[in-house]
Amino acid sequence: MASYNTPLRDMRFVYHELHDLDALAELPGYEEATPDIVDAVLEEAGRFCSEVLAPLNRTGDEEGCRLEDGVVRTPEGFVDAYAQFVDSGWNTLSAAPAYGGQGLPHALDLMVQEMISSANMAFGMYPGLTEGAVNALEAHGSEALRATYVEPLVQGRWAGTMCLTEPQAGTDLGLLRTRAQPRDDGSYAIDGTKIFISAGDHDLTENIVHLVLARLPDAPHGSKGISMFVVPKFLPGTDGGLGEPNAVSVGSLEHKMGIRASATCVLNFDDATGWLVGEPHGGLRGMFTMMNAARIFVGVQGLGLAETAYQNAATYAGERLQGRSLKGAAAPDQAADPLTVHPDVRRMLLTMRAYVEGGRALGAWVSSALDTGNKHPDEAHRAEAGDFVALMTPIVKALLTDLSSEVTNLGVQVYGGHGYIREHGMEQLVRDARITQIYEGANGIQALDLVGRKLPAHFGRHLRTFFHPVQTYIEAHADDQAMAPYVGPLAKAFGRLQRATMWVAARGLADPEEAAAAASDYLRLFGLVALAYLWARSAEVALGQLDGDERDFYQAKLDTASFYMLRLLPQSGALFSTMMSGAAPVMRFDASQF
Amino acid sequence: MAIERAAVIGAGVMGAGIAAHLANAGIPVDLLDIVPTGADQRSTIAERALANLKKAKPAAFMQRRAARLVTPGNVEDDLGRLAEADWIIEAVIENLEIKRDLYARIETVRKPGSIVSSNTSTIPLAALVDGLPERFAGDFLITHFFNPPRYMRLFELVGGAATRPEALAEIRDFADRRLGKGVVACNDTPGFIGNRIGIYWLQCAVSEALEAGISVEEADAALGRPAGIPKTGVFGLIDLVGLDLMPHVLASMEQRLAPDDPFHEMFTVPERIEKMIADGYTGRKGKGGFYRLNTAGGRRVKEVIDLATGDYGPVRRPRPASVAAAKRGGLRALVEHDDPVGRYAWRVLARTLSYAASLVPEIADDIVAVDEAMRLGYNWGKGPFELIDRLGTGWFAERLAADGLPVPALLETAAGRPFYRVEQGRLEFLGIDGNYRAVERPEGVMLLADIKRLGEPLARNGSASLWDIGDGVLCVEFHTKMNAMDPDILALLRTALGTLGNEYRALVLYNEGEQFSAGANLGLVMFAANIAAWDQVEAMVKEGQETYLALKRAPFPVVGAPSGLALGGGCEVLLHCDAIQAHAESYVGLVEVGVGVIPAWGGSKEMLLRWQREKRRPGGPMPPVAQAFETISLAKVATSAAEARDLKFLGADDGISMNRDRLLADAKARALALADGYVPPEPATLTLPGPSAKAALDMAVHGFRLQGKATAHDVVVGGVLANVLSGGDTDVTEELDEEALLALERAGFMRLVRDSATQARIEHMLETGKPLRN
């Protein structure tokens, strides 16, 4: 079974040293986020994840969820773990104090989410979806709806879901068929079938609140005719308690490749009672409110799994004795040398490490901008942070989940046959990670969002929030000899990204298919440059600390940064050439020959 | 007799505007009106009219000096001055008796062979000259200008049976070449072409909207973009014309049109309009019209009237399904759509277009004249027959019949054939006899649109094309949005230079867009700046400098032929031409500082050289620097070609074409004149004063800052500009070549474009269309 040790040192590095997120405590509402509190939260959350959640990961996967008499039962131990989770307040870290939340920054909350995903991603699905529902209700719900639903959701007594997908409507929500018929009392009758509904039913909370996309009778065709409704499993009672069961039933449980302890349901709405959230036909806006936060969360899920894969592979490679170093025996008193003497194993471990630590730095950068965007007293700062989040959300989602797939697979590879059998839990990480590339907008859709929406908007205004700091950083370190090994490769790759961006903008304007054909490669190029920037900055921090007590930690940072620059970042050249070849190699192929 | 002096009688809006425009053509003109009863100042009406002309917006005069050519007077004391005039224009009230009395008085003083014309908008010529002496009738014609006379290009010309052909030819030629008008020969019928159809159409649009409960915004959304009659929408146009004018014109038309004319259905002025006029809502000149600007509470809110209730509310942007359908399916999709707005559009177009079609040959000999009149006089994007072609003549006739509306004879003649067709690259129109004939252009008129029908360009990319316009002359046509300069245009200019030689010996830069070029493509610069692609920004600057310098030094003459806006990079390209032939309505300026940069495609350098070449200027190196600095730092924009000459954007030898349609031919002739024995200009050198001059200019800018006339970033931009124009670190003992100046421009531009305050200005301009004063 895979074990989990919270990477506290690296999290503290990212939080306090790389990004100086202690400054978030200066924002109104985040006064509590002092360095002491942050460290205490990280430590306690880490303990909870390794001691309570991680042990349920393998068993949850083996056992899966069951549908009994129309009710979903989560695997053994989940109900108890969830009760502890809520009791300890891990679900309310970044929620508003008005609803009983703790008002801590998202940047901190997302580190905790990483831990949860590392320890037991399937478990994390239940509280994770609740947060999206809270965001949508807070942003778009009427006062009455907010008064009824937000507090029990925040407090974890109730859980949330997002009911979007239907059998015929996946990525293309314009094809939705679920209907909403107004009733005389202001509520709506909801009819239809939703599939792939995560946490669609379970036994962890007393009630479940479904946010359902459906069409009103007079709805325009396509995605502009979608409205959002809140449809609870049990109708709210008069005194804040529960009333009658609603007409929502679980049709079946999906059988999945991974996250098998997460209940993925087919839900049938049969004249169920719901209430409109936001404007008629304005459901897409509500959905994006849920999605944007959720997309960053999914990126962090991928990161969490990658972390677990890395730390287990590293431990295994240090203990597993096979073969001899090519330079002669490293451990002559033993039967063989540890795997870590082998260049190719080191290549795999360093690749995993560089992606994981770089990804963590990226996630914290973007999630702290969420906090600035929410809380900064100056409107211009909020707007700029908002631009940055909008730009980077598809990158965090797609890059971190694609890398997660690569890293968890490398984890299996380091273990060899022992990775392929179930006993060590390495194959589960691969299976669990696979969904993160698909849900909340498949990664191809993320790439289209980046090139089609974020890049051209306002003549590239969103881009400024990334390109200007990086350009300024490169220029500021142009003559810094010690930084040359990091800034040199960064500058080269950044130049490629600039040219690629101009190309996408110019070509995309003339022919959107050109931009679409380049989108995935462009997103990865962008993401790798973002990691390069963060690795350069990490190296800069480390260079300043080599004389201190933690020399080994900082030296490892420098060496990982160097590995990233020399062994991973050069992909940027290939990505650049690939996308510059244009749409023709993709589009000229005769579709009938597929 | 050549027209060298003119007189206008009647100093109302039209008369005064006509006098101003005659002055724009360099003609001295007397402007006379009556003596108001009991007035001390006997010429006060004309004097006040002249004073108002000087303040008019948009400007009536093309340059201040022109106002001096207008001499105010009155018809009692100054009638004798008419003896000097070669052309006397009557523009008094639309009253037959008053006009005829006046003609009798004119006849007593005017010199033999002088021409008299009336600017009447509705009264037929026959009625005006009835009973007047033969000599008068022979010299009399109708010359109908549209408001405002400087800007509206339509000039309706009507001769009577007795009118001397030479008099008609004289005025036709003068109006065409000297006044720049589109002369349309009309038959002698009430309202001629423009008002006959135009007023019918306006009435129809209003009454149909009232009847069908269509809102002002919906009507404008339907008739504006999709139909293009006019592009601004119909109610906005009535506001501009003046609501109170409509009843007058209607009354005059009602009196004169045949009793069976369909126009008679239109003569009732709707109650809503009557009430608006009574309440002072007469249009832009009054409290507002269908639209008004509500400035209550310190905010400017554009409001619109609810036709049903008469209440004003904020303008909404309706998106009727029919208008959306028209975006994809064109005009026919609009009128075929079965929503209220689609049905409304059909009713208005059906009635207006079929009425127009029924009027040929009554009001004009051919459809070409009618289309031209509606485009030039009422700002229609396309004339009525061009619009029917878009619908299809067969479809239109069938639909009229299906709706029980009369089908005009001309549509029967067309029998499903289009009114216009292109045969072997030549545009042809359908005559009333059912035969096609070529659309003839007047001698000396050359249109790129005609050339383009004849074949393919020699080269083309997404932003510009290269055309062979005959006699060994090439033409580069820009065709980007607002004809903004971009890398593709620069590339095509280089292609053009590469094509010159052998067969081709001169190049003209000309296009038939509304604007010659509104400047460089800022969106591209902004995008590059947003991704900090400074090397690419600098490469774009360098590419522009090199291309423009290559134009200047090419061993072939290059003539720039602007009309409309020529700003920023679009002005700079002109500054590098060997000669400019400008349409009189050219608006030229180096406006870069408005977006926080400086002219850096050689424009700063060329302005220095222009002022340095100026003979009548104080000596020493400072005056050209100060002059160029003033022009560029204040972003001065010439509001006419004449003013552009004063500001040195045009040189003394550069030409001005009053008529837009003659611009290309004039530019080509100039290019050919230069081509024989052409010697390219020697690379120029400049002696500049250096840091001391910069210090002086900086001090001046700081002075403006202290007075609150310059913003913080103005000081920064001014400083960079001062450094470039004063030559950087140079001093008077040193000679700088053009490349050195270009390097300074480039460095200055790059310094500024990296400044976040400049980026904010560019972004603001792109997002709002207005400059940011930061």
Chai-1 contact restraints between the chains, C-beta under 6 A:
chainA,res_idxA,chainB,res_idxB,connection_type,confidence,min_distance_angstrom,max_distance_angstrom,comment,restraint_id
A,F459,B,G523,contact,1.0,0.0,6.0,A-B,restraint_1
A,F459,B,M526,contact,1.0,0.0,6.0,A-B,restraint_2
A,F459,B,F527,contact,1.0,0.0,6.0,A-B,restraint_3
A,F459,B,L766,contact,1.0,0.0,6.0,A-B,restraint_4
A,G460,B,F527,contact,1.0,0.0,6.0,A-B,restraint_5
A,G460,B,N530,contact,1.0,0.0,6.0,A-B,restraint_6
A,L463,B,N530,contact,1.0,0.0,6.0,A-B,restraint_7
A,L463,B,I531,contact,1.0,0.0,6.0,A-B,restraint_8
A,R464,B,N530,contact,1.0,0.0,6.0,A-B,restraint_9
A,F467,B,I531,contact,1.0,0.0,6.0,A-B,restraint_10
A,F467,B,A532,contact,1.0,0.0,6.0,A-B,restraint_11
A,H468,B,A532,contact,1.0,0.0,6.0,A-B,restraint_12
A,Q471,B,A532,contact,1.0,0.0,6.0,A-B,restraint_13
A,Q498,B,I531,contact,1.0,0.0,6.0,A-B,restraint_14
A,Q498,B,A533,contact,1.0,0.0,6.0,A-B,restraint_15
A,T501,B,I531,contact,1.0,0.0,6.0,A-B,restraint_16
A,A505,B,F527,contact,1.0,0.0,6.0,A-B,restraint_17
